[in-house]
Amino acid sequence: MSPSGRPWSLSLAFLLGMASDGISCPSRCSCQYLEVNCTGQQLQEFPVDIPLDTRQLILAANNVSYLPAVELSFLADLVYLDCRKNLLGDDLDFTFIGVAKLVYLDLSFNNLTQVTFSTFSHLLSLVVLKISDNPNLVAIEKDAFANNTWLRHLDVSRTGLTFLDTSTVQDLPNLKVLGLSDNLWHCNCSFLDFITWMMESEVHFPDADNITCYTPAGLRALRMPAAEAQLHFSCLTQLYKQDYVFLCLVGSCIFLAGTMAAWLAGICAVIYEARASKGEEEEEEEED
């Protein structure tokens, strides 16, 4: 009991209440210990007054079209950021430069168009990255994830991707799960290396039945194992226009080289024969 006769628990509750009143929380968001949740609040912009010690920030199901790099950099301890179902798009390069501790990032269901090296290169601790359901995402640079060596779960399903360079994911030493389903994969000879890597990799591919070719028409809806067999046959036996040109050039060079060699050999034989005949005539004259 306290000197006033009140239990210590009431005093403690009062002090905690005063402390909680002093903690800022963005308008229309709910805040609890180290977490700010603004899900489905129809926010148009990145919220202000986010506590600087926030570890988990949820902005899902809003209308945010821009993530300010400066404001994000104030949240240096942020490890979890959920921005799914917003209007983020175009250029996100250097957006996450100040949140190097980020482990989980969900940018699915947005309007992303490309991923470059500068998009996620500062997220050295990133483990989970979800950029699925971005129908306008058509390009991921070859070295886009070169610095994300801790990445274990990557989801690029249901985007506008037609191609992905093998080294983009092959060089991720900790990758365990890779989502690739329902994309517009162009299964040509350039994509054969990637398909072969898929077949030989120990990475898990969720919804593997829906990882199919979209083009060319002859391979549409074909799953990757079947596509690999088809491409192995066609790519190893099919010659393109440039291949025929190369073979013609090589053949012409060989023909010309052979012709020149035969011509030189003939000249040498004639010279040798002429000298041999001349030598015989000189010997006969000496005998006479």
Solvent accessible surface area in square Angstrom, and as a share of the most:
residue,aa,sasa,rsa
1,M,154,0.69
2,S,15,0.09
3,P,139,0.88
4,S,90,0.58
5,G,39,0.38
6,R,157,0.57
7,P,58,0.36
8,W,161,0.56
9,S,74,0.48
10,L,100,0.50
11,S,41,0.27
12,L,105,0.52
13,A,60,0.47
14,F,134,0.56
15,L,108,0.54
16,L,111,0.55
17,G,30,0.29
18,M,112,0.50
19,A,61,0.48
20,S,62,0.40
21,D,125,0.65
22,G,68,0.66
23,I,110,0.56
24,S,56,0.36
25,C,50,0.30
26,P,4,0.02
27,S,89,0.58
28,R,142,0.52
29,C,19,0.11
30,S,72,0.47
31,C,45,0.27
32,Q,124,0.55
33,Y,189,0.72
34,L,41,0.21
35,E,34,0.15
36,V,1,0.01
37,N,46,0.24
38,C,0,0.00
39,T,59,0.34
40,G,41,0.40
41,Q,64,0.28
42,Q,130,0.58
43,L,12,0.06
44,Q,116,0.51
45,E,135,0.61
46,F,20,0.08
47,P,13,0.08
48,V,106,0.61
49,D,92,0.48
50,I,17,0.09
51,P,22,0.14
52,L,121,0.60
53,D,77,0.40
54,T,1,0.01
55,R,110,0.40
56,Q,53,0.24
57,L,0,0.00
58,I,22,0.11
59,L,1,0.01
60,A,1,0.01
61,A,43,0.33
62,N,7,0.04
63,N,53,0.27
64,V,2,0.01
65,S,66,0.43
66,Y,151,0.57
67,L,3,0.01
68,P,20,0.12
69,A,31,0.24
70,V,98,0.56
71,E,75,0.34
72,L,0,0.00
73,S,39,0.25
74,F,122,0.51
75,L,3,0.01
76,A,54,0.42
77,D,46,0.24
78,L,0,0.00
79,V,51,0.30
80,Y,59,0.22
81,L,0,0.00
82,D,3,0.01
83,C,1,0.01
84,R,84,0.31
85,K,103,0.44
86,N,8,0.04
87,L,86,0.43
88,L,1,0.00
89,G,17,0.16
90,D,104,0.54
91,D,96,0.50
92,L,15,0.08
93,D,42,0.22
94,F,108,0.45
95,T,10,0.06
96,F,2,0.01
97,I,88,0.45
98,G,23,0.22
99,V,0,0.00
100,A,49,0.38
101,K,108,0.46
102,L,0,0.00
103,V,56,0.32
104,Y,42,0.16
105,L,0,0.00
106,D,6,0.03
107,L,0,0.00
108,S,6,0.04
109,F,96,0.40
110,N,5,0.03
111,N,60,0.31
112,L,3,0.01
113,T,44,0.26
114,Q,85,0.38
115,V,1,0.01
116,T,15,0.09
117,F,75,0.31
118,S,25,0.16
119,T,6,0.03
120,F,1,0.00
121,S,7,0.05
122,H,57,0.26
123,L,0,0.00
124,L,100,0.50
125,S,44,0.28
126,L,0,0.00
127,V,39,0.23
128,V,29,0.17
129,L,0,0.00
130,K,57,0.24
131,I,0,0.00
132,S,6,0.04
133,D,19,0.10
134,N,0,0.00
135,P,90,0.57
136,N,75,0.38
137,L,0,0.00
138,V,97,0.56
139,A,46,0.35
140,I,17,0.09
141,E,79,0.35
142,K,127,0.54
143,D,67,0.35
144,A,1,0.00
145,F,3,0.01
146,A,58,0.45
147,N,55,0.28
148,N,0,0.00
149,T,60,0.35
150,W,150,0.53
151,L,0,0.00
152,R,112,0.41
153,H,55,0.24
154,L,0,0.00
155,D,26,0.13
156,V,0,0.00
157,S,5,0.03
158,R,99,0.36
159,T,8,0.04
160,G,8,0.07
161,L,0,0.00
162,T,59,0.34
163,F,88,0.37
164,L,2,0.01
165,D,41,0.21
166,T,22,0.13
167,S,29,0.19
168,T,6,0.03
169,V,1,0.01
170,Q,99,0.44
171,D,99,0.51
172,L,11,0.06
173,P,96,0.60
174,N,42,0.22
175,L,9,0.05
176,K,102,0.43
177,V,35,0.20
178,L,0,0.00
179,G,4,0.04
180,L,0,0.00
181,S,2,0.01
182,D,73,0.38
183,N,7,0.04
184,L,69,0.34
185,W,1,0.00
186,H,70,0.31
187,C,1,0.01
188,N,53,0.27
189,C,44,0.26
190,S,77,0.50
191,F,1,0.00
192,L,19,0.10
193,D,102,0.53
194,F,3,0.01
195,I,0,0.00
196,T,31,0.18
197,W,31,0.11
198,M,12,0.05
199,M,73,0.32
200,E,135,0.61
201,S,29,0.19
202,E,180,0.81
203,V,22,0.13
204,H,111,0.49
205,F,26,0.11
206,P,47,0.30
207,D,71,0.37
208,A,47,0.36
209,D,91,0.47
210,N,67,0.35
211,I,3,0.02
212,T,31,0.18
213,C,3,0.02
214,Y,92,0.35
215,T,42,0.24
216,P,57,0.36
217,A,88,0.68
218,G,76,0.74
219,L,20,0.10
220,R,129,0.47
221,A,74,0.57
222,L,49,0.24
223,R,113,0.41
224,M,4,0.02
225,P,69,0.43
226,A,44,0.34
227,A,0,0.00
228,E,30,0.13
229,A,67,0.52
230,Q,97,0.43
231,L,9,0.04
232,H,71,0.32
233,F,148,0.62
234,S,37,0.24
235,C,27,0.16
236,L,139,0.69
237,T,84,0.49
238,Q,87,0.38
239,L,84,0.42
240,Y,91,0.34
241,K,165,0.70
242,Q,124,0.55
243,D,45,0.23
244,Y,121,0.46
245,V,76,0.44
246,F,129,0.54
247,L,92,0.46
248,C,87,0.52
249,L,109,0.54
250,V,55,0.32
251,G,36,0.34
252,S,55,0.35
253,C,83,0.50
254,I,116,0.59
255,F,144,0.60
256,L,108,0.54
257,A,63,0.49
258,G,40,0.39
259,T,64,0.37
260,M,103,0.46
261,A,59,0.46
262,A,67,0.52
263,W,143,0.50
264,L,90,0.45
265,A,62,0.48
266,G,32,0.31
267,I,62,0.31
268,C,82,0.49
269,A,60,0.46
270,V,101,0.58
271,I,86,0.44
272,Y,158,0.60
273,E,108,0.49
274,A,59,0.45
275,R,180,0.66
276,A,41,0.32
277,S,45,0.29
278,K,127,0.54
279,G,28,0.27
280,E,106,0.47
281,E,103,0.46
282,E,85,0.38
283,E,109,0.49
284,E,105,0.47
285,E,125,0.56
286,E,146,0.66
287,E,147,0.66
288,D,157,0.82
